[in-house]
Amino acid sequence: MQERIRDFALVAGHAWRCYECREALLADPGRMWMGYKLSEEERNRAHQLSEKSFRTVMDLAEATGLTVRELERAIDHPHARLRHLGVSRRDTSRTEYFTINR
């Protein structure tokens, strides 16, 4: 059984892959982690992220407090590859709508 990937790693992993979401995360972290379970420490670290944090995976690991292995697993995870940050899903009349909170 594979170990669960933390939500914070998924947020960082997607921001590593998606430049648009990275810019939005850096501009307004609180809005972009909506729907993810982050600890107080992870929220504080998200507020401290900058463009320099994304130069290399090692820089991102240092900035987030995650290990390089955690980040690599998150970057390759389908959730990080396919779901943009700040997207919430709601069901209205059996039709699913996706909204981007930007």
Order of alpha helices (4+ residues) and beta strands (2+ residues): alpha-alpha-alpha-alpha-alpha-alpha-alpha-beta-beta
